[in-house]
Amino acid sequence: MVNREKIEDYFYLGIFLIAMLFAVLATFKLYYSIDMLIGNFIDYRYKPIYDGLFALSVLAISIYFIKARLIKKE
């Protein structure tokens, strides 16, 4: 039989995973919304430049957070 603490751990892990899924979906939606916003305010000739800079900045921020939070400092 599974004890109460183990069930609570599974429950909180499930809630955490659902919250992380919502966070990932919200991040993608925010990314595409900002991309559309750039498309509305920037002339079509310069949009690829701004798209590239925006994607590069998102990548740089992501790498920073991965390095700072997920990789343990020695």
N, CA, C and O atoms as a CHARMM CRD file, in Angstrom:
* protein
*
  296
    1    1 MET  N      0.83300  -1.17100   0.00000 PROA 1      0.00000
    2    1 MET  CA     0.00000   0.00000   0.00000 PROA 1      0.00000
    3    1 MET  C      0.88900   1.25100   0.00000 PROA 1      0.00000
    4    1 MET  O      1.94700   1.26900   0.63000 PROA 1      0.00000
    5    2 VAL  N      0.45200   2.28100  -0.70600 PROA 2      0.00000
    6    2 VAL  CA     1.21200   3.51600  -0.81800 PROA 2      0.00000
    7    2 VAL  C      0.84000   4.42900   0.33900 PROA 2      0.00000
    8    2 VAL  O     -0.33900   4.63100   0.63100 PROA 2      0.00000
    9    3 ASN  N      1.85400   4.97600   0.99400 PROA 3      0.00000
   10    3 ASN  CA     1.55500   5.83000   2.14200 PROA 3      0.00000
   11    3 ASN  C      1.13900   7.23600   1.69500 PROA 3      0.00000
   12    3 ASN  O      1.29900   7.61400   0.53500 PROA 3      0.00000
   13    4 ARG  N      0.60900   7.98000   2.63900 PROA 4      0.00000
   14    4 ARG  CA     0.02800   9.29500   2.35900 PROA 4      0.00000
   15    4 ARG  C      1.06500  10.29200   1.84400 PROA 4      0.00000
   16    4 ARG  O      0.76300  11.07900   0.94700 PROA 4      0.00000
   17    5 GLU  N      2.26800  10.27300   2.38900 PROA 5      0.00000
   18    5 GLU  CA     3.30400  11.21000   1.96000 PROA 5      0.00000
   19    5 GLU  C      3.68200  10.98800   0.50100 PROA 5      0.00000
   20    5 GLU  O      3.91500  11.94600  -0.23600 PROA 5      0.00000
   21    6 LYS  N      3.74200   9.73900   0.08800 PROA 6      0.00000
   22    6 LYS  CA     4.09900   9.42500  -1.29100 PROA 6      0.00000
   23    6 LYS  C      3.00000   9.90800  -2.25400 PROA 6      0.00000
   24    6 LYS  O      3.30600  10.41200  -3.33400 PROA 6      0.00000
   25    7 ILE  N      1.74100   9.75800  -1.87300 PROA 7      0.00000
   26    7 ILE  CA     0.63200  10.23900  -2.69700 PROA 7      0.00000
   27    7 ILE  C      0.68700  11.76000  -2.81500 PROA 7      0.00000
   28    7 ILE  O      0.46400  12.31500  -3.89100 PROA 7      0.00000
   29    8 GLU  N      0.98700  12.43100  -1.69500 PROA 8      0.00000
   30    8 GLU  CA     1.11100  13.88700  -1.72700 PROA 8      0.00000
   31    8 GLU  C      2.26900  14.31800  -2.61800 PROA 8      0.00000
   32    8 GLU  O      2.15500  15.30000  -3.35100 PROA 8      0.00000
   33    9 ASP  N      3.37700  13.59300  -2.55900 PROA 9      0.00000
   34    9 ASP  CA     4.51100  13.90800  -3.42700 PROA 9      0.00000
   35    9 ASP  C      4.12800  13.77700  -4.90000 PROA 9      0.00000
   36    9 ASP  O      4.47300  14.63700  -5.71100 PROA 9      0.00000
   37   10 TYR  N      3.42300  12.71400  -5.24300 PROA 10     0.00000
   38   10 TYR  CA     2.97600  12.53000  -6.63000 PROA 10     0.00000
   39   10 TYR  C      2.00400  13.63100  -7.05300 PROA 10     0.00000
   40   10 TYR  O      2.06000  14.12400  -8.17900 PROA 10     0.00000
   41   11 PHE  N      1.12000  14.00500  -6.14100 PROA 11     0.00000
   42   11 PHE  CA     0.15700  15.06600  -6.43800 PROA 11     0.00000
   43   11 PHE  C      0.86800  16.38300  -6.71500 PROA 11     0.00000
   44   11 PHE  O      0.57300  17.05200  -7.70500 PROA 11     0.00000
   45   12 TYR  N      1.81000  16.76200  -5.84000 PROA 12     0.00000
   46   12 TYR  CA     2.53000  18.01500  -6.03300 PROA 12     0.00000
   47   12 TYR  C      3.42500  17.97000  -7.26800 PROA 12     0.00000
   48   12 TYR  O      3.61100  18.98600  -7.93800 PROA 12     0.00000
   49   13 LEU  N      3.97400  16.80600  -7.56800 PROA 13     0.00000
   50   13 LEU  CA     4.75900  16.66300  -8.79400 PROA 13     0.00000
   51   13 LEU  C      3.86600  16.83900 -10.02100 PROA 13     0.00000
   52   13 LEU  O      4.27500  17.47200 -10.99400 PROA 13     0.00000
   53   14 GLY  N      2.67000  16.29500  -9.98700 PROA 14     0.00000
   54   14 GLY  CA     1.73500  16.46700 -11.09100 PROA 14     0.00000
   55   14 GLY  C      1.31900  17.91200 -11.26600 PROA 14     0.00000
   56   14 GLY  O      1.25200  18.40700 -12.39100 PROA 14     0.00000
   57   15 ILE  N      1.03800  18.59300 -10.16800 PROA 15     0.00000
   58   15 ILE  CA     0.68600  20.01300 -10.22700 PROA 15     0.00000
   59   15 ILE  C      1.85100  20.81900 -10.79100 PROA 15     0.00000
   60   15 ILE  O      1.65000  21.71400 -11.61100 PROA 15     0.00000
   61   16 PHE  N      3.06700  20.50300 -10.35300 PROA 16     0.00000
   62   16 PHE  CA     4.25700  21.19000 -10.85200 PROA 16     0.00000
   63   16 PHE  C      4.42000  20.97900 -12.35400 PROA 16     0.00000
   64   16 PHE  O      4.70800  21.93000 -13.08000 PROA 16     0.00000
   65   17 LEU  N      4.24200  19.75100 -12.82700 PROA 17     0.00000
   66   17 LEU  CA     4.39000  19.46600 -14.25800 PROA 17     0.00000
   67   17 LEU  C      3.32600  20.17900 -15.08500 PROA 17     0.00000
   68   17 LEU  O      3.62000  20.67400 -16.17300 PROA 17     0.00000
   69   18 ILE  N      2.10200  20.23700 -14.58600 PROA 18     0.00000
   70   18 ILE  CA     1.04400  20.95800 -15.28700 PROA 18     0.00000
   71   18 ILE  C      1.35700  22.45100 -15.33500 PROA 18     0.00000
   72   18 ILE  O      1.15700  23.09200 -16.36600 PROA 18     0.00000
   73   19 ALA  N      1.84100  23.00200 -14.23600 PROA 19     0.00000
   74   19 ALA  CA     2.21300  24.42100 -14.20200 PROA 19     0.00000
   75   19 ALA  C      3.36000  24.70600 -15.16900 PROA 19     0.00000
   76   19 ALA  O      3.36500  25.73700 -15.84000 PROA 19     0.00000
   77   20 MET  N      4.32100  23.80500 -15.24100 PROA 20     0.00000
   78   20 MET  CA     5.43800  23.98500 -16.17300 PROA 20     0.00000
   79   20 MET  C      4.95400  23.90900 -17.62400 PROA 20     0.00000
   80   20 MET  O      5.44700  24.64600 -18.47900 PROA 20     0.00000
   81   21 LEU  N      4.01200  23.04100 -17.90100 PROA 21     0.00000
   82   21 LEU  CA     3.44900  22.94800 -19.25100 PROA 21     0.00000
   83   21 LEU  C      2.76300  24.25400 -19.62200 PROA 21     0.00000
   84   21 LEU  O      2.94800  24.76200 -20.72800 PROA 21     0.00000
   85   22 PHE  N      1.97200  24.79800 -18.70200 PROA 22     0.00000
   86   22 PHE  CA     1.31900  26.08800 -18.95800 PROA 22     0.00000
   87   22 PHE  C      2.34100  27.20300 -19.14700 PROA 22     0.00000
   88   22 PHE  O      2.14700  28.09000 -19.97900 PROA 22     0.00000
   89   23 ALA  N      3.42300  27.16300 -18.38100 PROA 23     0.00000
   90   23 ALA  CA     4.46700  28.18200 -18.51000 PROA 23     0.00000
   91   23 ALA  C      5.14300  28.08800 -19.87700 PROA 23     0.00000
   92   23 ALA  O      5.42300  29.11200 -20.50000 PROA 23     0.00000
   93   24 VAL  N      5.40200  26.89000 -20.33900 PROA 24     0.00000
   94   24 VAL  CA     6.02700  26.72000 -21.65800 PROA 24     0.00000
   95   24 VAL  C      5.07800  27.20100 -22.75000 PROA 24     0.00000
   96   24 VAL  O      5.50300  27.90000 -23.67000 PROA 24     0.00000
   97   25 LEU  N      3.81400  26.84100 -22.66400 PROA 25     0.00000
   98   25 LEU  CA     2.84400  27.29000 -23.65900 PROA 25     0.00000
   99   25 LEU  C      2.70500  28.81100 -23.66000 PROA 25     0.00000
  100   25 LEU  O      2.62600  29.42800 -24.72200 PROA 25     0.00000
  101   26 ALA  N      2.67600  29.40800 -22.48500 PROA 26     0.00000
  102   26 ALA  CA     2.58300  30.86300 -22.38700 PROA 26     0.00000
  103   26 ALA  C      3.82800  31.53400 -22.96200 PROA 26     0.00000
  104   26 ALA  O      3.73500  32.59900 -23.57200 PROA 26     0.00000
  105   27 THR  N      4.98400  30.91800 -22.77000 PROA 27     0.00000
  106   27 THR  CA     6.21700  31.46600 -23.31700 PROA 27     0.00000
  107   27 THR  C      6.19300  31.45400 -24.83600 PROA 27     0.00000
  108   27 THR  O      6.58000  32.43700 -25.46900 PROA 27     0.00000
  109   28 PHE  N      5.74200  30.35400 -25.42900 PROA 28     0.00000
  110   28 PHE  CA     5.63700  30.29800 -26.88700 PROA 28     0.00000
  111   28 PHE  C      4.63700  31.32300 -27.41200 PROA 28     0.00000
  112   28 PHE  O      4.89200  31.98600 -28.41700 PROA 28     0.00000
  113   29 LYS  N      3.50700  31.45000 -26.73600 PROA 29     0.00000
  114   29 LYS  CA     2.50200  32.42600 -27.16600 PROA 29     0.00000
  115   29 LYS  C      3.05900  33.84900 -27.06400 PROA 29     0.00000
  116   29 LYS  O      2.83500  34.66500 -27.95800 PROA 29     0.00000
  117   30 LEU  N      3.77600  34.14700 -25.99300 PROA 30     0.00000
  118   30 LEU  CA     4.39200  35.46200 -25.84700 PROA 30     0.00000
  119   30 LEU  C      5.41000  35.71500 -26.95300 PROA 30     0.00000
  120   30 LEU  O      5.46600  36.81100 -27.50900 PROA 30     0.00000
  121   31 TYR  N      6.20800  34.71000 -27.27000 PROA 31     0.00000
  122   31 TYR  CA     7.21900  34.84600 -28.31700 PROA 31     0.00000
  123   31 TYR  C      6.56000  35.18500 -29.65700 PROA 31     0.00000
  124   31 TYR  O      6.99900  36.10200 -30.35100 PROA 31     0.00000
  125   32 TYR  N      5.51200  34.44900 -30.01700 PROA 32     0.00000
  126   32 TYR  CA     4.85300  34.69600 -31.29800 PROA 32     0.00000
  127   32 TYR  C      4.06200  36.00200 -31.28900 PROA 32     0.00000
  128   32 TYR  O      3.93300  36.64600 -32.33000 PROA 32     0.00000
  129   33 SER  N      3.53900  36.39800 -30.15100 PROA 33     0.00000
  130   33 SER  CA     2.84700  37.68100 -30.06700 PROA 33     0.00000
  131   33 SER  C      3.81200  38.84300 -30.25900 PROA 33     0.00000
  132   33 SER  O      3.50100  39.80700 -30.95800 PROA 33     0.00000
  133   34 ILE  N      4.97500  38.74800 -29.64100 PROA 34     0.00000
  134   34 ILE  CA     5.98000  39.79600 -29.83200 PROA 34     0.00000
  135   34 ILE  C      6.44700  39.80700 -31.28000 PROA 34     0.00000
  136   34 ILE  O      6.68800  40.87500 -31.84300 PROA 34     0.00000
  137   35 ASP  N      6.57700  38.63600 -31.88700 PROA 35     0.00000
  138   35 ASP  CA     6.95400  38.55400 -33.29500 PROA 35     0.00000
  139   35 ASP  C      5.91900  39.24200 -34.18300 PROA 35     0.00000
  140   35 ASP  O      6.28100  39.95400 -35.12000 PROA 35     0.00000
  141   36 MET  N      4.64900  39.03400 -33.89800 PROA 36     0.00000
  142   36 MET  CA     3.60100  39.69600 -34.67200 PROA 36     0.00000
  143   36 MET  C      3.60700  41.20400 -34.43000 PROA 36     0.00000
  144   36 MET  O      3.36000  41.98500 -35.34800 PROA 36     0.00000
  145   37 LEU  N      3.89000  41.60700 -33.19800 PROA 37     0.00000
  146   37 LEU  CA     3.98000  43.02600 -32.86700 PROA 37     0.00000
  147   37 LEU  C      5.11500  43.68600 -33.64500 PROA 37     0.00000
  148   37 LEU  O      4.95900  44.79300 -34.15900 PROA 37     0.00000
  149   38 ILE  N      6.24100  43.01300 -33.72900 PROA 38     0.00000
  150   38 ILE  CA     7.35300  43.52600 -34.52500 PROA 38     0.00000
  151   38 ILE  C      6.91800  43.66500 -35.98300 PROA 38     0.00000
  152   38 ILE  O      7.25300  44.65000 -36.64100 PROA 38     0.00000
  153   39 GLY  N      6.18500  42.69700 -36.48000 PROA 39     0.00000
  154   39 GLY  CA     5.71100  42.74200 -37.86200 PROA 39     0.00000
  155   39 GLY  C      4.77100  43.90400 -38.12800 PROA 39     0.00000
  156   39 GLY  O      4.73700  44.42700 -39.24200 PROA 39     0.00000
  157   40 ASN  N      4.01200  44.31400 -37.12900 PROA 40     0.00000
  158   40 ASN  CA     3.08000  45.42500 -37.31100 PROA 40     0.00000
  159   40 ASN  C      3.76800  46.78300 -37.31200 PROA 40     0.00000
  160   40 ASN  O      3.32500  47.70000 -38.00300 PROA 40     0.00000
  161   41 PHE  N      4.83900  46.92100 -36.55100 PROA 41     0.00000
  162   41 PHE  CA     5.46000  48.22900 -36.39300 PROA 41     0.00000
  163   41 PHE  C      6.73900  48.42800 -37.20700 PROA 41     0.00000
  164   41 PHE  O      7.22000  49.55400 -37.33500 PROA 41     0.00000
  165   42 ILE  N      7.28100  47.36700 -37.74800 PROA 42     0.00000
  166   42 ILE  CA     8.52500  47.45600 -38.50100 PROA 42     0.00000
  167   42 ILE  C      8.21800  47.26400 -39.99000 PROA 42     0.00000
  168   42 ILE  O      7.40000  46.42400 -40.36400 PROA 42     0.00000
  169   43 ASP  N      8.87100  48.03600 -40.80500 PROA 43     0.00000
  170   43 ASP  CA     8.70900  47.91300 -42.25200 PROA 43     0.00000
  171   43 ASP  C      9.11800  46.50600 -42.69400 PROA 43     0.00000
  172   43 ASP  O     10.05600  45.92800 -42.14500 PROA 43     0.00000
  173   44 TYR  N      8.42000  45.96300 -43.67800 PROA 44     0.00000
  174   44 TYR  CA     8.64300  44.58100 -44.09000 PROA 44     0.00000
  175   44 TYR  C     10.06800  44.33200 -44.57500 PROA 44     0.00000
  176   44 TYR  O     10.55200  43.20200 -44.51200 PROA 44     0.00000
  177   45 ARG  N     10.74100  45.36700 -45.05600 PROA 45     0.00000
  178   45 ARG  CA    12.11600  45.18700 -45.53800 PROA 45     0.00000
  179   45 ARG  C     13.08200  44.91800 -44.38700 PROA 45     0.00000
  180   45 ARG  O     14.09000  44.23600 -44.57300 PROA 45     0.00000
  181   46 TYR  N     12.78400  45.44500 -43.20500 PROA 46     0.00000
  182   46 TYR  CA    13.68800  45.30100 -42.06500 PROA 46     0.00000
  183   46 TYR  C     13.24800  44.22600 -41.08300 PROA 46     0.00000
  184   46 TYR  O     13.95000  43.95500 -40.10800 PROA 46     0.00000
  185   47 LYS  N     12.10700  43.61900 -41.32300 PROA 47     0.00000
  186   47 LYS  CA    11.58500  42.62000 -40.38900 PROA 47     0.00000
  187   47 LYS  C     12.52800  41.43500 -40.18600 PROA 47     0.00000
  188   47 LYS  O     12.68500  41.00100 -39.04500 PROA 47     0.00000
  189   48 PRO  N     13.16700  40.88500 -41.22600 PROA 48     0.00000
  190   48 PRO  CA    14.09500  39.77300 -40.96600 PROA 48     0.00000
  191   48 PRO  C     15.25100  40.14000 -40.01700 PROA 48     0.00000
  192   48 PRO  O     15.70500  39.30500 -39.23500 PROA 48     0.00000
  193   49 ILE  N     15.71300  41.37200 -40.09300 PROA 49     0.00000
  194   49 ILE  CA    16.79000  41.79900 -39.20300 PROA 49     0.00000
  195   49 ILE  C     16.29200  41.81100 -37.75900 PROA 49     0.00000
  196   49 ILE  O     16.96000  41.28800 -36.86600 PROA 49     0.00000
  197   50 TYR  N     15.12800  42.40300 -37.53000 PROA 50     0.00000
  198   50 TYR  CA    14.57700  42.45500 -36.17000 PROA 50     0.00000
  199   50 TYR  C     14.19200  41.06800 -35.67200 PROA 50     0.00000
  200   50 TYR  O     14.35400  40.76400 -34.49000 PROA 50     0.00000
  201   51 ASP  N     13.68300  40.22300 -36.56900 PROA 51     0.00000
  202   51 ASP  CA    13.36400  38.85400 -36.16200 PROA 51     0.00000
  203   51 ASP  C     14.62000  38.11500 -35.71500 PROA 51     0.00000
  204   51 ASP  O     14.60700  37.40500 -34.71000 PROA 51     0.00000
  205   52 GLY  N     15.69500  38.28300 -36.46100 PROA 52     0.00000
  206   52 GLY  CA    16.94400  37.63100 -36.09100 PROA 52     0.00000
  207   52 GLY  C     17.49100  38.14100 -34.77400 PROA 52     0.00000
  208   52 GLY  O     17.95400  37.35600 -33.94600 PROA 52     0.00000
  209   53 LEU  N     17.44400  39.45300 -34.57000 PROA 53     0.00000
  210   53 LEU  CA    17.92900  40.02500 -33.30700 PROA 53     0.00000
  211   53 LEU  C     17.05800  39.59800 -32.13400 PROA 53     0.00000
  212   53 LEU  O     17.56800  39.33200 -31.04600 PROA 53     0.00000
  213   54 PHE  N     15.75500  39.53200 -32.34700 PROA 54     0.00000
  214   54 PHE  CA    14.84700  39.10400 -31.28500 PROA 54     0.00000
  215   54 PHE  C     15.10500  37.64000 -30.92300 PROA 54     0.00000
  216   54 PHE  O     15.18700  37.29900 -29.74400 PROA 54     0.00000
  217   55 ALA  N     15.23200  36.77800 -31.93200 PROA 55     0.00000
  218   55 ALA  CA    15.49500  35.36400 -31.67300 PROA 55     0.00000
  219   55 ALA  C     16.85000  35.17900 -30.98800 PROA 55     0.00000
  220   55 ALA  O     16.98800  34.33900 -30.09800 PROA 55     0.00000
  221   56 LEU  N     17.83700  35.95400 -31.39600 PROA 56     0.00000
  222   56 LEU  CA    19.15600  35.87500 -30.77700 PROA 56     0.00000
  223   56 LEU  C     19.10800  36.31400 -29.31700 PROA 56     0.00000
  224   56 LEU  O     19.75300  35.70200 -28.46500 PROA 56     0.00000
  225   57 SER  N     18.35600  37.35900 -29.02500 PROA 57     0.00000
  226   57 SER  CA    18.25200  37.81100 -27.63700 PROA 57     0.00000
  227   57 SER  C     17.51800  36.78700 -26.77100 PROA 57     0.00000
  228   57 SER  O     17.90600  36.55500 -25.62700 PROA 57     0.00000
  229   58 VAL  N     16.46200  36.17500 -27.30600 PROA 58     0.00000
  230   58 VAL  CA    15.75000  35.13300 -26.55500 PROA 58     0.00000
  231   58 VAL  C     16.66900  33.94700 -26.30800 PROA 58     0.00000
  232   58 VAL  O     16.66300  33.37100 -25.22000 PROA 58     0.00000
  233   59 LEU  N     17.45800  33.57700 -27.30900 PROA 59     0.00000
  234   59 LEU  CA    18.40100  32.47500 -27.14900 PROA 59     0.00000
  235   59 LEU  C     19.45700  32.80000 -26.09800 PROA 59     0.00000
  236   59 LEU  O     19.79900  31.94600 -25.28000 PROA 59     0.00000
  237   60 ALA  N     19.97000  34.01700 -26.11300 PROA 60     0.00000
  238   60 ALA  CA    20.98500  34.41800 -25.13500 PROA 60     0.00000
  239   60 ALA  C     20.42700  34.40200 -23.71600 PROA 60     0.00000
  240   60 ALA  O     21.09700  33.94300 -22.79000 PROA 60     0.00000
  241   61 ILE  N     19.21600  34.89500 -23.54300 PROA 61     0.00000
  242   61 ILE  CA    18.59000  34.88900 -22.21700 PROA 61     0.00000
  243   61 ILE  C     18.33600  33.45500 -21.75300 PROA 61     0.00000
  244   61 ILE  O     18.54500  33.13200 -20.58300 PROA 61     0.00000
  245   62 SER  N     17.88800  32.60200 -22.66300 PROA 62     0.00000
  246   62 SER  CA    17.64100  31.20200 -22.31300 PROA 62     0.00000
  247   62 SER  C     18.92400  30.50000 -21.89300 PROA 62     0.00000
  248   62 SER  O     18.94200  29.76200 -20.90800 PROA 62     0.00000
  249   63 ILE  N     19.99000  30.73100 -22.63800 PROA 63     0.00000
  250   63 ILE  CA    21.27200  30.10900 -22.29300 PROA 63     0.00000
  251   63 ILE  C     21.75200  30.61100 -20.93400 PROA 63     0.00000
  252   63 ILE  O     22.28600  29.83800 -20.13800 PROA 63     0.00000
  253   64 TYR  N     21.56600  31.88600 -20.67100 PROA 64     0.00000
  254   64 TYR  CA    21.97100  32.43900 -19.37100 PROA 64     0.00000
  255   64 TYR  C     21.22200  31.75200 -18.22600 PROA 64     0.00000
  256   64 TYR  O     21.83300  31.34900 -17.23600 PROA 64     0.00000
  257   65 PHE  N     19.89300  31.61900 -18.36400 PROA 65     0.00000
  258   65 PHE  CA    19.12000  30.98600 -17.29800 PROA 65     0.00000
  259   65 PHE  C     19.46600  29.51300 -17.14400 PROA 65     0.00000
  260   65 PHE  O     19.51400  28.99600 -16.02700 PROA 65     0.00000
  261   66 ILE  N     19.70600  28.84400 -18.25000 PROA 66     0.00000
  262   66 ILE  CA    20.10500  27.43700 -18.17100 PROA 66     0.00000
  263   66 ILE  C     21.43700  27.31300 -17.44300 PROA 66     0.00000
  264   66 ILE  O     21.60400  26.45700 -16.57300 PROA 66     0.00000
  265   67 LYS  N     22.36900  28.16400 -17.80200 PROA 67     0.00000
  266   67 LYS  CA    23.67600  28.11400 -17.16500 PROA 67     0.00000
  267   67 LYS  C     23.58000  28.49200 -15.68800 PROA 67     0.00000
  268   67 LYS  O     24.21600  27.85900 -14.84600 PROA 67     0.00000
  269   68 ALA  N     22.79700  29.51000 -15.37100 PROA 68     0.00000
  270   68 ALA  CA    22.72900  29.98600 -13.98800 PROA 68     0.00000
  271   68 ALA  C     21.92400  29.05900 -13.08600 PROA 68     0.00000
  272   68 ALA  O     22.26400  28.91600 -11.91200 PROA 68     0.00000
  273   69 ARG  N     20.88800  28.43600 -13.58400 PROA 69     0.00000
  274   69 ARG  CA    19.96800  27.69400 -12.71500 PROA 69     0.00000
  275   69 ARG  C     20.11800  26.18500 -12.78900 PROA 69     0.00000
  276   69 ARG  O     19.98400  25.50400 -11.77300 PROA 69     0.00000
  277   70 LEU  N     20.39200  25.65200 -13.96600 PROA 70     0.00000
  278   70 LEU  CA    20.36400  24.19600 -14.11100 PROA 70     0.00000
  279   70 LEU  C     21.73200  23.54300 -13.97200 PROA 70     0.00000
  280   70 LEU  O     21.84100  22.40400 -13.51700 PROA 70     0.00000
  281   71 ILE  N     22.76400  24.26200 -14.36100 PROA 71     0.00000
  282   71 ILE  CA    24.10600  23.69400 -14.24600 PROA 71     0.00000
  283   71 ILE  C     24.68000  24.12500 -12.90000 PROA 71     0.00000
  284   71 ILE  O     24.77600  25.31700 -12.60600 PROA 71     0.00000
  285   72 LYS  N     25.04900  23.17000 -12.11300 PROA 72     0.00000
  286   72 LYS  CA    25.57400  23.47800 -10.77600 PROA 72     0.00000
  287   72 LYS  C     26.95600  24.09500 -10.91000 PROA 72     0.00000
  288   72 LYS  O     27.80100  23.63000 -11.67400 PROA 72     0.00000
  289   73 LYS  N     27.15600  25.14700 -10.14900 PROA 73     0.00000
  290   73 LYS  CA    28.45900  25.78500 -10.13900 PROA 73     0.00000
  291   73 LYS  C     29.41000  24.95400  -9.27200 PROA 73     0.00000
  292   73 LYS  O     29.05500  24.47500  -8.19500 PROA 73     0.00000
  293   74 GLU  N     30.59500  24.80900  -9.77400 PROA 74     0.00000
  294   74 GLU  CA    31.57300  23.98700  -9.04600 PROA 74     0.00000
  295   74 GLU  C     32.46600  24.81300  -8.18000 PROA 74     0.00000
  296   74 GLU  O     33.34200  24.27400  -7.50300 PROA 74     0.00000
